[in-house]
Amino acid sequence: MPEDQPCKEVGWAYAARTYSCSGDVELANDRYDELVDQTTCIEWAADDPRLDEIGAEDLFSCAFLIRNLPCETLEALDGDVQALLDLDPSCDWVIQVDGGEP
């Protein structure tokens, strides 16, 4: 697995959910670009000792949550990347808004 895969999954989940809720491919692409522009990925190597505390499968929890958000919740966030990532602590394991603590 690429070291930034869990982070990339967050962006793809955000775009996919935006599209499935809105039907607007341009909005989905814009939201993906905004997330990428405003964040930094946290990379994970297969031998990372932090995986002793966090299971590798748990690194995908943030993406799973975002991909399954109710459309009403996604709409209420109105593109706020920080609010999106604040929905679940697992997001802090794989992605951070620029200017935040790693």
NORVEN-V145702 format. One record per backbone hydrogen bond with DSSP energy under -1.0 kcal/mol. NH is the residue of the N-H (numbers start at 0). CO is the residue of the C=O. E is the energy in kcal/mol with one decimal. If there is no record, write none. Layout:
# NORVEN-V145702
NH&CO&E + NH&CO&E
This chain:
# NORVEN-V145702
4&1&-2.0 + 7&3&-2.5 + 8&4&-2.3 + 10&6&-1.4 + 11&7&-2.4 + 12&8&-2.5 + 13&9&-2.3 + 14&10&-2.2 + 15&11&-2.6 + 16&12&-2.8 + 17&13&-2.3 + 18&14&-2.4 + 19&15&-2.7 + 20&16&-2.1 + 21&17&-2.3 + 22&18&-3.2 + 27&23&-2.2 + 28&24&-2.5 + 29&25&-2.6 + 30&26&-2.7 + 31&27&-2.1 + 32&28&-2.6 + 33&29&-2.5 + 34&30&-2.3 + 35&31&-2.5 + 36&32&-2.6 + 37&33&-1.7 + 39&95&-2.7 + 41&93&-2.6 + 43&2&-2.1 + 47&44&-2.0 + 50&47&-2.0 + 51&48&-1.8 + 52&49&-1.5 + 53&49&-1.8 + 57&54&-1.2 + 58&55&-1.2 + 59&56&-1.4 + 60&57&-1.8 + 63&59&-2.3 + 64&60&-2.6 + 65&61&-2.5 + 66&62&-2.6 + 67&63&-1.1 + 68&65&-1.4 + 73&69&-2.1 + 74&70&-2.7 + 75&71&-2.1 + 76&72&-1.6 + 79&76&-1.8 + 80&78&-1.1 + 83&79&-2.2 + 84&80&-2.5 + 85&81&-1.6 + 86&83&-1.2 + 90&87&-1.7 + 91&88&-1.3 + 92&89&-1.2 + 93&90&-1.3 + 94&90&-2.2 + 95&39&-2.1 + 97&37&-3.2 + 99&96&-2.2
